[in-house]
Amino acid sequence: MSTADSKYRIISRLLSLLTVVLLIQFLQTVLYSLVSLKSSPVVEFFVQVSIALVVFPVEAAVRKVMEKPAT
């Protein structure tokens, strides 16, 4: 593995993480606009955690497909 390849791998992982964070924020915005929640910050935290638990397995599957070596 060359140094350029490892540099691009780090950049790719950072961009992937940023995409996941943006996706979670988007889903939260949609959820809060559809459902009016007048609740405590603790409930909002658990809503955020549940959204993250749904998104991260999807992100892991997509990462496996992206990192599959070209044949």
LUMLUM-698171 format. One record per residue: x, y, z of N, C-alpha, C, O in turn; residue in three letters. Coordinates in Angstrom, 2 decimals, padded with zeros to 5 digits, m for minus. Atoms other than C-alpha are relative to their C-alpha. Example, Ala and Ser with C-alpha at 12.3 -4.5 7.8 and 13.67 -1.06 7.14 Angstrom:
{n_X = 000.89&n_Y = m001.19&n_Z = 000.00&ca_X = 012.30&ca_Y = m004.50&ca_Z = 007.80&c_X = 000.90&c_Y = 001.20&c_Z = 000.00&o_X = 001.94&o_Y = 001.18&o_Z = 000.66&residuo = ALA}
{n_X = m000.82&n_Y = m001.19&n_Z = m000.06&ca_X = 013.67&ca_Y = m001.06&ca_Z = 007.14&c_X = m000.77&c_Y = 001.09&c_Z = 000.73&o_X = m000.26&o_Y = 002.20&o_Z = 000.90&residuo = SER}
This chain:
{n_X = 000.85&n_Y = m001.17&n_Z = 000.00&ca_X = 000.00&ca_Y = 000.00&ca_Z = 000.00&c_X = 000.90&c_Y = 001.24&c_Z = 000.00&o_X = 001.78&o_Y = 001.37&o_Z = 000.84&residuo = MET}
{n_X = m000.79&n_Y = m001.22&n_Z = 000.08&ca_X = 001.46&ca_Y = 003.32&ca_Z = m001.00&c_X = m000.54&c_Y = 001.05&c_Z = 000.96&o_X = m001.65&o_Y = 000.93&o_Z = 001.48&residuo = SER}
{n_X = 000.44&n_Y = m001.06&n_Z = m000.92&ca_X = 001.29&ca_Y = 006.45&ca_Z = 001.11&c_X = m001.16&c_Y = 000.79&c_Z = m000.59&o_X = m002.03&o_Y = 001.25&o_Z = 000.15&residuo = THR}
{n_X = 001.11&n_Y = m000.71&n_Z = 000.63&ca_X = m001.00&ca_Y = 008.11&ca_Z = m001.43&c_X = m001.29&c_Y = m000.79&c_Z = 000.17&o_X = m002.35&o_Y = m000.21&o_Z = 000.41&residuo = ALA}
{n_X = 001.18&n_Y = 000.84&n_Z = m000.16&ca_X = m003.38&ca_Y = 005.16&ca_Z = m001.22&c_X = m000.54&c_Y = 000.09&c_Z = 001.43&o_X = m001.75&o_Y = 000.16&o_Z = 001.63&residuo = ASP}
{n_X = 000.46&n_Y = m000.11&n_Z = m001.38&ca_X = m003.49&ca_Y = 005.35&ca_Z = 002.57&c_X = m000.57&c_Y = 001.38&c_Z = 000.30&o_X = m001.51&o_Y = 001.52&o_Z = 001.09&residuo = SER}
{n_X = 000.53&n_Y = m001.36&n_Z = m000.18&ca_X = m004.04&ca_Y = 009.12&ca_Z = 002.41&c_X = m001.42&c_Y = 000.07&c_Z = m000.54&o_X = m002.30&o_Y = 000.65&o_Z = 000.10&residuo = LYS}
{n_X = 001.34&n_Y = m000.04&n_Z = 000.58&ca_X = m007.02&ca_Y = 008.66&ca_Z = 000.11&c_X = m000.97&c_Y = m000.86&c_Z = 000.79&o_X = m002.16&o_Y = m000.56&o_Z = 000.84&residuo = TYR}
{n_X = 000.86&n_Y = 000.84&n_Z = m000.82&ca_X = m008.37&ca_Y = 005.89&ca_Z = 002.33&c_X = m000.48&c_Y = 000.77&c_Z = 001.23&o_X = m001.64&o_Y = 000.67&o_Z = 001.61&residuo = ARG}
{n_X = 000.37&n_Y = m000.81&n_Z = m001.17&ca_X = m008.33&ca_Y = 008.24&ca_Z = 005.34&c_X = m001.02&c_Y = 001.06&c_Z = m000.41&o_X = m002.00&o_Y = 001.28&o_Z = 000.29&residuo = ILE}
{n_X = 000.94&n_Y = m001.02&n_Z = 000.49&ca_X = m010.04&ca_Y = 010.98&ca_Z = 003.32&c_X = m001.35&c_Y = m000.63&c_Z = m000.31&o_X = m002.39&o_Y = m000.05&o_Z = m000.01&residuo = ILE}
{n_X = 001.24&n_Y = 000.70&n_Z = 000.33&ca_X = m012.62&ca_Y = 008.47&ca_Z = 002.09&c_X = m000.78&c_Y = m000.34&c_Z = 001.26&o_X = m002.01&o_Y = m000.20&o_Z = 001.29&residuo = SER}
{n_X = 000.69&n_Y = 000.33&n_Z = m001.26&ca_X = m013.41&ca_Y = 007.35&ca_Z = 005.64&c_X = m000.57&c_Y = 001.25&c_Z = 000.67&o_X = m001.67&o_Y = 001.21&o_Z = 001.21&residuo = ARG}
{n_X = 000.51&n_Y = m001.25&n_Z = m000.59&ca_X = m013.75&ca_Y = 010.94&ca_Z = 006.85&c_X = m001.23&c_Y = 000.50&c_Z = m000.74&o_X = m002.20&o_Y = 000.95&o_Z = m000.12&residuo = LEU}
{n_X = 001.17&n_Y = m000.42&n_Z = 000.78&ca_X = m016.12&ca_Y = 011.78&ca_Z = 004.00&c_X = m001.18&c_Y = m000.94&c_Z = 000.24&o_X = m002.33&o_Y = m000.49&o_Z = 000.26&residuo = LEU}
{n_X = 001.06&n_Y = 000.95&n_Z = m000.31&ca_X = m018.08&ca_Y = 008.62&ca_Z = 004.72&c_X = m000.64&c_Y = 000.31&c_Z = 001.34&o_X = m001.86&o_Y = 000.28&o_Z = 001.48&residuo = SER}
{n_X = 000.52&n_Y = m000.36&n_Z = m001.32&ca_X = m018.42&ca_Y = 009.60&ca_Z = 008.37&c_X = m000.83&c_Y = 001.28&c_Z = m000.07&o_X = m001.88&o_Y = 001.37&o_Z = 000.56&residuo = LEU}
{n_X = 000.74&n_Y = m001.25&n_Z = 000.16&ca_X = m019.52&ca_Y = 013.10&ca_Z = 007.39&c_X = m001.35&c_Y = m000.26&c_Z = m000.67&o_X = m002.36&o_Y = 000.34&o_Z = m000.29&residuo = LEU}
{n_X = 001.24&n_Y = 000.34&n_Z = 000.67&ca_X = m022.14&ca_Y = 011.62&ca_Z = 005.07&c_X = m000.98&c_Y = m000.66&c_Z = 000.96&o_X = m002.18&o_Y = m000.36&o_Z = 000.93&residuo = THR}
{n_X = 000.87&n_Y = 000.66&n_Z = m000.98&ca_X = m023.50&ca_Y = 009.43&ca_Z = 007.85&c_X = m000.56&c_Y = 001.02&c_Z = 000.99&o_X = m001.75&o_Y = 000.96&o_Z = 001.32&residuo = VAL}
{n_X = 000.47&n_Y = m001.03&n_Z = m000.93&ca_X = m023.72&ca_Y = 012.39&ca_Z = 010.23&c_X = m001.07&c_Y = 000.87&c_Z = m000.67&o_X = m002.08&o_Y = 001.19&o_Z = m000.05&residuo = VAL}
{n_X = 001.00&n_Y = m000.81&n_Z = 000.71&ca_X = m025.56&ca_Y = 014.44&ca_Z = 007.60&c_X = m001.29&c_Y = m000.78&c_Z = m000.21&o_X = m002.38&o_Y = m000.21&o_Z = m000.12&residuo = LEU}
{n_X = 001.19&n_Y = 000.83&n_Z = 000.17&ca_X = m027.94&ca_Y = 011.54&ca_Z = 006.94&c_X = m000.79&c_Y = m000.09&c_Z = 001.30&o_X = m002.02&o_Y = m000.01&o_Z = 001.29&residuo = LEU}
{n_X = 000.68&n_Y = 000.05&n_Z = m001.30&ca_X = m028.72&ca_Y = 011.24&ca_Z = 010.65&c_X = m000.69&c_Y = 001.33&c_Z = 000.29&o_X = m001.83&o_Y = 001.34&o_Z = 000.75&residuo = ILE}
{n_X = 000.62&n_Y = m001.31&n_Z = m000.23&ca_X = m029.37&ca_Y = 014.98&ca_Z = 010.90&c_X = m001.21&c_Y = 000.21&c_Z = m000.90&o_X = m002.22&o_Y = 000.77&o_Z = m000.46&residuo = GLN}
{n_X = 001.14&n_Y = m000.12&n_Z = 000.92&ca_X = m031.63&ca_Y = 014.85&ca_Z = 007.84&c_X = m001.18&c_Y = m000.81&c_Z = 000.51&o_X = m002.32&o_Y = m000.33&o_Z = 000.51&residuo = PHE}
{n_X = 001.08&n_Y = 000.84&n_Z = m000.51&ca_X = m033.64&ca_Y = 011.96&ca_Z = 009.28&c_X = m000.62&c_Y = 000.60&c_Z = 001.26&o_X = m001.84&o_Y = 000.52&o_Z = 001.45&residuo = LEU}
{n_X = 000.53&n_Y = m000.66&n_Z = m001.19&ca_X = m033.98&ca_Y = 013.81&ca_Z = 012.58&c_X = m000.90&c_Y = 001.17&c_Z = m000.37&o_X = m001.97&o_Y = 001.34&o_Z = 000.21&residuo = GLN}
{n_X = 000.79&n_Y = m001.15&n_Z = 000.42&ca_X = m035.25&ca_Y = 016.92&ca_Z = 010.83&c_X = m001.33&c_Y = m000.45&c_Z = m000.57&o_X = m002.37&o_Y = 000.14&o_Z = m000.26&residuo = THR}
{n_X = 001.24&n_Y = 000.52&n_Z = 000.58&ca_X = m037.80&ca_Y = 014.92&ca_Z = 008.86&c_X = m000.90&c_Y = m000.56&c_Z = 001.10&o_X = m002.11&o_Y = m000.30&o_Z = 001.11&residuo = VAL}
{n_X = 000.79&n_Y = 000.60&n_Z = m001.08&ca_X = m038.91&ca_Y = 013.00&ca_Z = 011.95&c_X = m000.63&c_Y = 001.07&c_Z = 000.88&o_X = m001.81&o_Y = 000.97&o_Z = 001.23&residuo = LEU}
{n_X = 000.54&n_Y = m001.04&n_Z = m000.88&ca_X = m039.32&ca_Y = 016.13&ca_Z = 014.07&c_X = m001.03&c_Y = 000.88&c_Z = m000.71&o_X = m001.90&o_Y = 001.44&o_Z = m000.05&residuo = TYR}
{n_X = 001.01&n_Y = m000.78&n_Z = 000.71&ca_X = m041.28&ca_Y = 017.91&ca_Z = 011.33&c_X = m001.30&c_Y = m000.79&c_Z = m000.15&o_X = m002.38&o_Y = m000.20&o_Z = m000.22&residuo = SER}
{n_X = 001.21&n_Y = 000.82&n_Z = 000.13&ca_X = m043.68&ca_Y = 014.97&ca_Z = 010.99&c_X = m000.68&c_Y = m000.25&c_Z = 001.34&o_X = m001.91&o_Y = m000.32&o_Z = 001.41&residuo = LEU}
{n_X = 000.53&n_Y = 000.32&n_Z = m001.32&ca_X = m044.10&ca_Y = 014.27&ca_Z = 014.69&c_X = 000.35&c_Y = 001.14&c_Z = 000.94&o_X = 001.51&o_Y = 001.50&o_Z = 001.11&residuo = VAL}
{n_X = m000.23&n_Y = m001.09&n_Z = m000.95&ca_X = m044.54&ca_Y = 017.05&ca_Z = 017.18&c_X = 000.32&c_Y = m000.59&c_Z = 001.37&o_X = m000.56&o_Y = m001.13&o_Z = 002.05&residuo = SER}
{n_X = m000.43&n_Y = 000.55&n_Z = m001.29&ca_X = m042.53&ca_Y = 016.01&ca_Z = 020.22&c_X = 000.31&c_Y = 001.15&c_Z = 000.95&o_X = 001.30&o_Y = 001.86&o_Z = 000.79&residuo = LEU}
{n_X = m000.29&n_Y = m000.95&n_Z = m001.08&ca_X = m042.77&ca_Y = 018.27&ca_Z = 023.23&c_X = 000.52&c_Y = m000.82&c_Z = 001.16&o_X = m000.22&o_Y = m001.20&o_Z = 002.07&residuo = LYS}
{n_X = m000.54&n_Y = 000.94&n_Z = m000.98&ca_X = m040.42&ca_Y = 016.24&ca_Z = 025.33&c_X = 001.31&c_Y = 000.53&c_Z = 000.57&o_X = 001.79&o_Y = 001.60&o_Z = 000.20&residuo = SER}
{n_X = m001.24&n_Y = m000.37&n_Z = m000.67&ca_X = m037.33&ca_Y = 016.37&ca_Z = 027.45&c_X = 001.20&c_Y = m000.31&c_Z = m000.89&o_X = 001.07&o_Y = m001.08&o_Z = m001.85&residuo = SER}
{n_X = m001.21&n_Y = 000.31&n_Z = 000.75&ca_X = m033.78&ca_Y = 016.32&ca_Z = 026.11&c_X = 000.40&c_Y = m001.48&c_Z = 000.08&o_X = 001.05&o_Y = m002.00&o_Z = m000.83&residuo = PRO}
{n_X = m000.32&n_Y = 001.42&n_Z = m000.13&ca_X = m033.46&ca_Y = 012.75&ca_Z = 027.38&c_X = m000.74&c_Y = m000.81&c_Z = m001.06&o_X = m000.16&o_Y = m001.70&o_Z = m001.67&residuo = VAL}
{n_X = 000.77&n_Y = 000.70&n_Z = 001.03&ca_X = m036.24&ca_Y = 011.56&ca_Z = 025.06&c_X = 000.58&c_Y = 000.30&c_Z = m001.37&o_X = 000.69&o_Y = m000.60&o_Z = m002.21&residuo = VAL}
{n_X = m000.61&n_Y = m000.36&n_Z = 001.28&ca_X = m034.69&ca_Y = 013.46&ca_Z = 022.16&c_X = 001.31&c_Y = m000.74&c_Z = m000.21&o_X = 001.63&o_Y = m001.15&o_Z = m001.33&residuo = GLU}
{n_X = m001.24&n_Y = 000.76&n_Z = 000.09&ca_X = m031.37&ca_Y = 011.79&ca_Z = 022.92&c_X = m000.26&c_Y = m001.43&c_Z = m000.42&o_X = 000.44&o_Y = m001.96&o_Z = m001.28&residuo = PHE}
{n_X = 000.30&n_Y = 001.38&n_Z = 000.36&ca_X = m032.94&ca_Y = 008.34&ca_Z = 022.74&c_X = m000.54&c_Y = m000.11&c_Z = m001.43&o_X = m000.32&o_Y = m001.13&o_Z = m002.09&residuo = PHE}
{n_X = 000.43&n_Y = m000.02&n_Z = 001.39&ca_X = m034.59&ca_Y = 009.26&ca_Z = 019.44&c_X = 001.22&c_Y = 000.08&c_Z = m000.91&o_X = 001.28&o_Y = m000.63&o_Z = m001.92&residuo = VAL}
{n_X = m001.23&n_Y = m000.10&n_Z = 000.79&ca_X = m031.18&ca_Y = 010.28&ca_Z = 018.08&c_X = 000.77&c_Y = m001.30&c_Z = 000.00&o_X = 001.29&o_Y = m001.72&o_Z = m001.04&residuo = GLN}
{n_X = m000.71&n_Y = 001.27&n_Z = m000.09&ca_X = m029.61&ca_Y = 007.06&ca_Z = 019.32&c_X = m000.69&c_Y = m001.06&c_Z = m000.85&o_X = m000.02&o_Y = m001.85&o_Z = m001.52&residuo = VAL}
{n_X = 000.72&n_Y = 001.00&n_Z = 000.80&ca_X = m032.33&ca_Y = 004.96&ca_Z = 017.70&c_X = 000.19&c_Y = 000.24&c_Z = m001.49&o_X = 000.32&o_Y = m000.72&o_Z = m002.25&residuo = SER}
{n_X = m000.26&n_Y = m000.30&n_Z = 001.41&ca_X = m031.86&ca_Y = 006.74&ca_Z = 014.38&c_X = 001.41&c_Y = m000.44&c_Z = m000.38&o_X = 001.62&o_Y = m001.02&o_Z = m001.44&residuo = ILE}
{n_X = m001.38&n_Y = 000.41&n_Z = 000.28&ca_X = m028.11&ca_Y = 006.16&ca_Z = 014.59&c_X = 000.13&c_Y = m001.51&c_Z = m000.07&o_X = 000.87&o_Y = m002.03&o_Z = m000.90&residuo = ALA}
{n_X = m000.06&n_Y = 001.46&n_Z = 000.02&ca_X = m028.63&ca_Y = 002.48&ca_Z = 015.36&c_X = m000.60&c_Y = m000.58&c_Z = m001.28&o_X = m000.24&o_Y = m001.68&o_Z = m001.70&residuo = LEU}
{n_X = 000.56&n_Y = 000.44&n_Z = 001.28&ca_X = m030.69&ca_Y = 002.20&ca_Z = 012.18&c_X = 000.96&c_Y = 000.32&c_Z = m001.15&o_X = 001.10&o_Y = m000.47&o_Z = m002.07&residuo = VAL}
{n_X = m000.83&n_Y = m000.46&n_Z = 001.11&ca_X = m028.26&ca_Y = 004.13&ca_Z = 009.98&c_X = 001.36&c_Y = m000.71&c_Z = m000.05&o_X = 001.83&o_Y = m001.02&o_Z = m001.14&residuo = VAL}
{n_X = m001.35&n_Y = 000.54&n_Z = 000.01&ca_X = m024.92&ca_Y = 002.62&ca_Z = 011.05&c_X = 000.14&c_Y = m001.38&c_Z = m000.64&o_X = 001.13&o_Y = m001.60&o_Z = m001.33&residuo = PHE}
{n_X = m000.14&n_Y = 001.27&n_Z = 000.73&ca_X = m025.57&ca_Y = m000.97&ca_Z = 009.85&c_X = m000.08&c_Y = 000.18&c_Z = m001.52&o_X = 000.60&o_Y = m000.51&o_Z = m002.27&residuo = PRO}
{n_X = 000.09&n_Y = m000.28&n_Z = 001.44&ca_X = m026.57&ca_Y = 000.42&ca_Z = 006.46&c_X = 001.32&c_Y = 000.58&c_Z = m000.48&o_X = 001.81&o_Y = 000.21&o_Z = m001.55&residuo = VAL}
{n_X = m001.29&n_Y = m000.60&n_Z = 000.37&ca_X = m023.38&ca_Y = 002.50&ca_Z = 006.38&c_X = 001.09&c_Y = m001.05&c_Z = m000.05&o_X = 001.96&o_Y = m001.00&o_Z = m000.92&residuo = GLU}
{n_X = m001.01&n_Y = 001.06&n_Z = m000.01&ca_X = m021.29&ca_Y = m000.55&ca_Z = 007.26&c_X = m000.12&c_Y = m000.88&c_Z = m001.24&o_X = 000.90&o_Y = m001.28&o_Z = m001.82&residuo = ALA}
{n_X = 000.20&n_Y = 000.81&n_Z = 001.20&ca_X = m022.82&ca_Y = m002.55&ca_Z = 004.40&c_X = 000.47&c_Y = 000.75&c_Z = m001.24&o_X = 001.09&o_Y = 000.16&o_Z = m002.13&residuo = ALA}
{n_X = m000.44&n_Y = m000.80&n_Z = 001.15&ca_X = m022.22&ca_Y = 000.28&ca_Z = 001.94&c_X = 001.52&c_Y = 000.12&c_Z = m000.02&o_X = 002.12&o_Y = 000.08&o_Z = m001.09&residuo = VAL}
{n_X = m001.46&n_Y = m000.09&n_Z = m000.07&ca_X = m018.62&ca_Y = 000.63&ca_Z = 003.14&c_X = 000.65&c_Y = m001.28&c_Z = m000.50&o_X = 001.67&o_Y = m001.23&o_Z = m001.19&residuo = ARG}
{n_X = m000.54&n_Y = 001.27&n_Z = 000.48&ca_X = m018.01&ca_Y = m003.09&ca_Z = 002.51&c_X = m000.04&c_Y = m000.08&c_Z = m001.52&o_X = 000.90&o_Y = m000.55&o_Z = m002.16&residuo = LYS}
{n_X = 000.12&n_Y = 000.01&n_Z = 001.46&ca_X = m019.27&ca_Y = m002.70&ca_Z = m001.05&c_X = 001.01&c_Y = 000.95&c_Z = m000.62&o_X = 001.62&o_Y = 000.64&o_Z = m001.64&residuo = VAL}
{n_X = m000.93&n_Y = m000.99&n_Z = 000.55&ca_X = m017.14&ca_Y = 000.41&ca_Z = m001.61&c_X = 001.45&c_Y = m000.45&c_Z = 000.12&o_X = 002.26&o_Y = m000.15&o_Z = m000.75&residuo = MET}
{n_X = m001.38&n_Y = 000.41&n_Z = m000.21&ca_X = m013.97&ca_Y = m001.17&ca_Z = m000.21&c_X = 000.34&c_Y = m001.34&c_Z = m000.65&o_X = 001.46&o_Y = m001.82&o_Z = m000.54&residuo = GLU}
{n_X = m000.27&n_Y = 001.25&n_Z = 000.67&ca_X = m014.34&ca_Y = m004.36&ca_Z = m002.20&c_X = 001.02&c_Y = 000.25&c_Z = m001.11&o_X = 000.86&o_Y = 001.18&o_Z = m001.89&residuo = LYS}
{n_X = m001.02&n_Y = m000.23&n_Z = 001.03&ca_X = m011.25&ca_Y = m004.71&ca_Z = m004.40&c_X = m000.56&c_Y = m000.19&c_Z = m001.41&o_X = m001.39&o_Y = m001.07&o_Z = m001.66&residuo = PRO}
{n_X = 000.44&n_Y = 000.09&n_Z = 001.40&ca_X = m011.78&ca_Y = m004.15&ca_Z = m008.10&c_X = 000.60&c_Y = m001.24&c_Z = m000.63&o_X = 001.76&o_Y = m001.58&o_Z = m000.40&residuo = ALA}
{n_X = m000.49&n_Y = 001.21&n_Z = 000.66&ca_X = m011.50&ca_Y = m007.27&ca_Z = m010.20&c_X = 000.18&c_Y = 000.22&c_Z = m001.46&o_X = 000.59&o_Y = m000.69&o_Z = m002.18&residuo = THR}
